[in-house]
Amino acid sequence: MTGWTERIAKSLAVLLALYEVLQVSGVFSRLQLFIPTPIHLSISLLVVLLLVYLRSGRVGWWRWALRLVLMFCGLCGAGFILFDYQKVLDYGSLGYVDTLGEVMAILLSLSILEATRRVLGVVLPVIILLILLLTYFQNYLPGALHGQGNPLDAIAYDVYVGTSGIFGVPFETTVDVLLAFLLFGALYQASGAAKWFMDLANALTGWSVGGPAKACVVASALMGTITGSVGGNAATVGNFTIPLMKKIGYSPAFAGGVEATSSTGGAILPPVMGAVAFVMAQMLGKPYMEIAKAAAIPAVLYYLTTLSSVHFRAKKLGLRALDPAERLPLGPTLRQGWYHLVPVLALLYFLFIQQVDAQIAALYSIPFIIGCSFLNKDRRQWLTLRPILQGVYEGVKNWLSIAVITSAVGILVGALVLSGMGNAFANFIVKLGGGNLLWTLVLVGVASLILGMGLDAVPAYLTLVILTGPALVHLGISQMQAHLFIMYWGLSSFLTPPVCIAVYVTCAISGSRMWETAWEALRIGISVFLVPFAFVYEPGLLGQGGVWSILSTAVTALCGVVVLSAGLQGYFIYHVNVVQRVVLIAAALLFIAPQVSLAGVAIVLVGVVALWQWRTRKVAADNSVARAV
């Protein structure tokens, strides 16, 4: 951006954040300034499009002209709702739009799709355009996709002013809920919390074998659950952790894989999680707290798999712990930055004790961040007016791409709902799976993985929920299980080549090649594929059922992911051979399997391998002593 455009963008971002905070917190309504939801969302989208086009880099005059035209299209489309709201109400009562409405819908859609291309790439806009064409020409399509076809005015109505269109649940959730959490996260980082979390992770794990890698997992989990940003978390924490991991002997590929896996998990770790969780709460019509509770045990399983992989790899390589001079003592570290925990505790209190709305909990917690920053001995971390404004700008900047993407997803959702292709695809999946739940889960997982490549987590989740969610619910699992299953498999695309965003970020820091780093990330994060199957067959992993059911399934699954990590990394009590590795992986799958009775067989198998390993290790030690003598 040039100087003047940057100043305009920063001013608009701060004003937008102020407006959203006043609207969400109910200040306007208390002042008798009632703003209807469509007008509120159109104001937000109008400023979002302005900011996206202003933030583009230096270009030639003709590109500037094209940018201005597309920006003007967006302003016309969003501004029409703002300045002629009565006309929009008339459209709602009629169920279709007139020629003017069609033009406004086309102008706004074009502006949104181009803005999406600028922040995400061409994949999502191409998919949306394809679905729009299929919706219009549906009467020419063969088989399950065949339909009556939809005229332009019907498509424009659903996309523009319909309940599932541009201003539907995804965008509304992004505006009213997610921005508050991104402001919380940006100000939290500005207060110096990221550095203290790294120090705390070092103090907690530095004494153990492979400590820096474990510190990476802990720090990424702590920061990821606050920010919910996979790429941002990988870049922020990775700059600290990846050089440390390489320093003590981990390969660059493994170091990059650990950070990529750890950062991806932040999007599924309560209390904050990522944008998908907030959208899911709105889609299911459930409080966010229920989503967080259901996601807790699976998230623990995910991170335990990562920690176990790090530990077994360190033992296999014979790595050491950090030198005493490099370790940070836990007590002084806690005393130095204990106040960074206060905003998180406040957030948890408002979310789970007071049970206020998620966005209100985030807004209530922000003053704790500002107040606690003045306890920092480093005055550069004090959140005075200038750092607050900069933090607000960073939060809005991180939010812009999500806002644009969710508005674009609204176009996709509106077209899919109007055409009925979602139900048709779901029926196709059920038939292809032969009514078998396992095969249907595999098909849905593969579809989620493929669609997630090149897409952000939110559009991938929403598209798959519409296309495949009904198929899973039809086979008897709950909506919560179906949505979380899709969310996990959609997130797996962050680690799976060829489009693996988290891996690309960490490769840039570690200097490793993409394919070898992605392979390490997949081995470390294997639970992102297996845990969803486990909680579909065992609802106890989602906190559903009696205490015994929840406890037994959680314990057996925990044993399973630890044993699985040992098998995949090639080390248990001692280096494992091929046969032992196969037995450990088989035992892990039996632990994770739905029948608790199979855990007994798994325990026997693990016991056999443990005894075998103990004898092998003893023989090796005796031979070493004999050679020394």
N, C-alpha and C positions, 0 to 999 in steps of 0.2 A: 504493500500500500504506500501511496505517497503521503507526505506529511499531513496535508489537509484532510484527505480521506480517512487517515488513521484517527485524527482528532474527532472527526464526525462520528466514526464508528464507535469510538470509546464513549463518546457522549450519549449516543443512541443506546448502547449496551447498558450503561448505568441507568438511564431513564427507563428502559424496558424492565430492568430488574426491579427498580423502585415501583413501577406500575404493577408488576406481577405480585410483588410482596403485599402491596396495599390491597389488591383485588383478592388474593387468596386468603389473606388474614381477615377479610371482612370489614376493613376500614371504610371502604366506599359505601357499603350497605348501611353501616352505622351513621354515615353522614347523609343518608337518604339519596345516595347516588347509585341507583340500581342500574347495572350494566348487564343486559341480556347475554347469555352464553355465546350465541353466534357472533355478536358484536365484539365481545371480549376476545374470542378466538381469532376473529378477523384482524383486530388490532395487533395481536401477537404475531400472526403470520405476516402481516404487512411489514412490520419492523424486522422480522427474521429475514425476509427476502431482501430487504434493503441492506442489511448487514452482510449477508452472504455475497451479494454482488459488489458491495464496497470493499470487501476483504480480498478480492481477487488481486493477483499481482499486476505488475506493469505490463501493458499490452500496447499494440499499435492503435491508431485512431479508429480503424474500421472495427476492430474487436471492441473498443470502447463503445462505439455506436451500437453494435449488436447487443452488448451488455446493457446499455441504457434502454434499448427497445424491449428486451426481455424483462428488465426490472420494471419498466412501465406497464407491461402486460400483467405482471403480478400485482402491482399497485392498483390497477384498474379492477382486476378480479376480486381482490380482497377488499378494496375500498368500496365496491358496489354494495357489498353486504353492510358495510359501516354506514354509508350515506343514504341508502335506500332500503332500510330494513323492512319497511312495510311491503315492498315488492317481494322480498324473500319470504315473508309470512304468507303472502298470496300464493307463492309457488308451493309452499307446504300444504296449504288447504286444497290446491288443485291436483297435486301429485305429479306435475310435470312443469317444465319451464318453457317460456316463449323463445323467440329468436334472440332477443337480447340476453336472456339467461344462458342460451347455448354459447353465444359469443363470449360472455364473461367466464363461463366454465372452461372453454378452450384456452382463453388467454391465461387464466390462473394455472391451469394444468401444464401448459407449455413452460411457464416461468418456474413452476415447482420442479418439473422434470429436469430442466437445465441446471437449476440450483443443486439438485440431487447429484447430477453428473459431476458438478464441480467439487462436491464434498466427498463423494463415494466412488465415482467411476461410472462406467456405462452399463454395468450389468443390470442393476435394478431398473433404470429407465427403460432399457430394452425389454425386460420382462413385462413391465407395466404396459408399454405400447402393444406388445404382443397380445396380452390378455384383453386389452381394449378392442383390438381388431377381431379377436375371436368372439368377443361379446357381440360386436356389431354384425359379424358374418356367421353367427352361430347356426343359422338355418342351412348353411352349406357344409357344415362339419359332419363327419361320419361318426357312427357308433355312439358311445356314451356321451360324447361332447355335443351331439346334435341337439338343437333347440329351435325355438321359434324365431330367433334373432331379435335384436332390440334396436329401436330407432334412436337417432341421435339425441332427441329431447329426453328420452327415458334415461339414457346413459348419463347425460349432462345433469339431470336431476339427482340421480343417485350419487354421482361423484361430487357434485357441487354443494347441494343443500340437503342431501339425504343424511340419515342418522349414521350411516356406515361409510360416509365419504371422507373428503379431505378434513372436515372438522369433526370427525368421529372420535371414538374412544382413544385410539393411539395418540393423536395430536393433543386432545384435551388432557390426557394423562401427562404427556410431556410438558405441557404448559403449566398445569395446575399442581403437579406433584414433583416431577423430576427436577425442575429448575431449582427448587428450594434445596434439594440434596446436593446438587452440583455447586451451588453457592456455599453450602456448608463445607463441602470437600475442598473447594478452592481456598476458602479462608483458613481452613484447618491446616492445609499445606503451607500457606503463607505464614502461619504462626510458628513454623519450624517443627511441626509434628513428624514429618517424614524422616528427618535426620534423627530425631529422638527414637522413633520406632526402630530404625536401623541399629542404633546403639543398644536399645533394649533387647532386640533379637540377638545381637552379638553377645550380650551379657548372659542371656538365657541358654545359648547353645555353644558358645565358644569353647567350653571345657570338653565338649564331646567330639568324637571322631567325625571328621568332615564338617566341623562347626560352621564355616562360612556358607556352605550350601544349605544347612538347616536354618541358618539365620536368614537366608534368602527366602525360604519357604515361610517362615514366621513373619518376616517384615512384609512380604507381598500379601500375605493373608490379612495382616493388620491394616495395611493401607488400602488393599483392594476392597475390603468390606466397607470402607468409608467412601472411597471414590467410585467404585463400581466400574472403573474404566480399565479395560484390558491393555490396550496399547499404551496409555498414559502411565499405568502402573509398571509395565515392563520397562519403559524408558526411564522412569524416575528411580525405581528401586534397582534396576539392572545396572545402572551406572556405578552403584556402590558394590553390589554383590558379585557380579560376573568377574571383575578383575580379582577379587579376593578368592573366588573359587578356582580360577586358573592358577593363582599364586601357590595354593597348597597342593596342586597336582591333578585337579580335574581337567579333562580335555575341554577345549573351547566349545565343542558341540554339546557335551553334557552340561556344561555351565549354562549355555544358552537354552537348552531344553528344560533345565530346572526352573529358570526364571520365566520362560514362556508358560510352563504348566502352572506355576505358582500364581502368576498374574491372571491367568484365565480363571482360576478358581475364585478370585475375588468377586466375580459376577454372580456366584451362586452361594456365597457365604453371608449369612445374616450377621449383623442386623440390617445393613443397608442393601447389600447385593447390587445388582445392576438395573438398568432401565427396564429390562424384560420383566423383572419381578413386579414392578409397579403397573406395567401394562397388563400383566397376568391378573393382578388383583382386580383391576377394572373389568377385564374380560369375564372373570369368574363371578364377579359381584360379591367378592369376599374382602374382609379387612386385610390390609397388608400384613398385619400381625400373623394371620393364619398361614399366609404364604411363607413367612419367615420361619415359623415353627415347623412347618412341613419340610422345609429345605435344610434344617439344622443337621440332622443325622447324616444324610447323604453328603453334605459339605464336609463334615468331619471325616467321613470315609475317604473322600477325595484327597484331602490334605494328609491324612495318615498314609495313604498310598505313596504320595510324593515324598514324605519324610522317610518312610521305610526304604524307598528306592535310593534315596540319597545315602542313608546309613549303610545299606548293603553294598552299594558301589564303593563307598569309602573303605569298608572292610576288605573288599575284594582287591582294591588297589593298594591297601596297606597305608592309607593316608593317616596323618596325625591330626590331633586337635590343634587349635591355635596356640602359639607360644604364649606363656604367661604374660609377657610384655605386651602382646597384641590384644589380650582379652580385656574386656571392660568389667569391673566388679558390679554385681547386680545391685547391691544396696545403694552405693553412690549414684548409679545410673538412675534408679528409681527416684531418689531424692532430688536429683538434678532436674527431672522433667515430669514429675508425678502429675503436675497440673494439666498436662496434655490428656490425661485420662478423664478429667472432669467433663469436658464437652461430650465425650462418648457415653459416659455414665448418665449425663443429663438426657441425651438422646434416647437411651434405653429406658430411662424412667418415664419419659413422656410417651414413648411408643408402647411399652408393655405394662406399665403401672397405671398411668393416667389414661392410656388407650385413646389418645387424641388422634386425629387424622395424621397420616404420615408427613404431609407437607407442613402441617402446623408444628409437629414435633421437631422437624428440622429447623424451622424458623425460630422456635423457642430456644433451641440449643445454640444458635449463632452468637447471642450475647455472651454465653459462657466462653466461647472461643476468644472473643475480643477481650473480655475481662481477664482471662487466664494468661493471655499473651503478655501482659504487663508484669507477670511473675518471672518472665524469662530474663536472665542476666544479660543476654545479648540484646541490646536496644534495637538492633536492626530487625528483630523479629516482633517488635511491638506493633500492634495493629492500630496505628493512628489513621487519620483520615486518608492520607495518600495510599498506604498499603491496602486499606479496606477497599478503596475505589479500584485499585489495580487487581485485587483478588476478585472483586465483583465482575470486572471485565473478563478475567480469565475464566470464571465460572460460566458466564454467558457465552464466551467463545467456545468452550467445550460443549455447551448445550446446543449451539446453533445447528451442528450437523445432525444431531438426533431429532431436533424439531423439523428440519427440512425432510429428513428421511421418513418420519412418521406421517407427515402431511402427504408425502408421495405414496406411502403404504395405504393411506386412506383411499386414494384413487384405485389402487389394486383391489382393496377389500370391497369397495363399492361395486366394481365390475364383476368380481367373483360372486358376490351375493345376488346381484341382479340376474346374472346368467345362470345361476344354479350349478356352475361347474364344480364348486366345492363339494356339493353332495354327490355329484356324478363321479368325481375322482375318489371320494371316500367309498362309494359302493364298489368301484373298480378295485380298490385296495382290498376290501373285504373278500371279494370274489377271487382275486389273485392269491390271497392267503388261504383260501379254502375254508374260511371260518375258524382257522386255527390261530389262537392268540399269539403264540411264539413267532410263527412265520409272519403274521401281520406286523408285530413289533419290529422284526428284522427289516421288513419292507419300509416301514415308516422311518426307522432309523437311517437306512441307506438314503431314502429320499431327503431326509432332514440334512444329512451330511452333504449330499450333492448340492442341494439348494443353498445351504449355508455358505458354500464356497463362493466368495465374491460378494456376499451380502453381509451387512451388519447383523448383529444378533436380533434386533427388534424386527426388521422386515422378514428375516428368515423364520422367526418364531410365529409371527402373525400369519404369514402365508401358509405355513405348515399346519397351524391350528385350524385354519379354515379348510384346507385340502384334506388333511389326514386325521385331525382330531375326532371328527364324528365316527370314523372307522373304529378307533380304539374304544370310544364310549359305547358303540354298538355291540362290542364284544364283551361288555360287562365291567370294565374298569371305571373308576371314578374320574370325573373331569380333572381333579387335582392331579391324579396319577398321570393322565394323558398329557396335560399341559407341561408338567415337570419333565416327563420323558422327552417331549419334543424340545423343551428348552435345553436339556443336557446335550442331546444329539446335535442341536443347532450350534451350541458353543464348541463342540468338537472341531468345527471347521477352523477355529482359531489355531489349532495345532496340526491339522491335516493338510498335507500338500495337495495340490500346488498352490492354493491360495490360503496361506496360514499367517494371518496378520501378526499374531504374537511372536511367531518364530522369526519372521522377517525383522521385527524390531530388535529382538535379542541377537540375531546374527550380525546386525550392524554394530553391536557393542562388543560381541565376543570374537568377531572376525572369522567365524566358522561358516561352512557351506550350508545352504538351506536344507538340502535333503538329509544330510547326516544329522543336523540339529533337529529336524522334524521327526526323524526316526527315534532319537533319544526322547523327545517330548512325548511321543505316542507311547513309548514303553513306560515312562514315568507316570503319565496321566491316563493309563489304561482304564482306570476306574470311571472315567467320564463315559465310557461305552458300556461297562458292565453294571455299574450301580443303578442306572435307570431300569434295567431288567429286574434287578433285585427288588426295588421298591414297588414295581408293578405287581410282582407275585407275592411280596410280603409288605402289606400296607403298614405294618408295625414300624418300618424304617421311616415312614412319614409321620410318626407319632400317632397313628390311628390304632385303636384297639386297647386291650387291657395292658396293665403294667408288665405282666409276664411276657406277653407277646412282643411288646416293644423292646424289653430288655434282652430277651433271648435272641431275637433277630438281629439286634444291634451288635451283641457280643460275637455271634457267629460270623456276621459280615465283617467286623473288625479283624477277627482272626483270618478271615479269607483274604482281605486286601494285603495284610502283612505277609502272609505266606506266598501270595501271588507276586508281590514285589521281590521276594527272595528268589523265586523261580525265574522271573524275568531278568533279574540282575546277575544271576549265577553265583550267589553266595548265601549261605544260611548260617550254620555254625562254622563251616569251613567251605572251601571252594566246592561247588557241586559239579558232578558230571552230567552227561546227557540224560541218563536214566533218572537220576535224582531230580533233575529239573522237571522232567515230564511228570513225575510223581507229585512234586510240590504244586505244579500248576493244576493237576487234576484234583488234589486235595483242596486247593483254594476254591475251585469251582464248586466243589461239594459243600464247602463252608457257606458260599454265597447262595447256593441253591435254596429254593423255598422250603423244602422239608427239613426241619430242625434235626430229625432223626439221622439225616445224612452226615451231620456234623460228627457223629460218633465214628463213622468210617473215615472221615477226614482226619480226625485226631489220631487214629491208628496209623494212617499213612504218614502223617507228619512225624509221629513217634518213631516209625521205622527209619525214615530218612535221618532223623536226629541221632538215633543210635548208630546208624551206618557212618554218619559224619563224625561222631565222637570217636569211634574206633579208628577211622581213617586219620583223624587229626592226632590221635595218640600214637599211632604207628609212625606218622611223619615226625612227631616230636622225638620218639625213641631213636629213629634213624639219624636225626640231626645230632642228638647227643652222642651216638656211636661214632659218627664221622668226626665230631669234635675231639673225641678221645683218641 
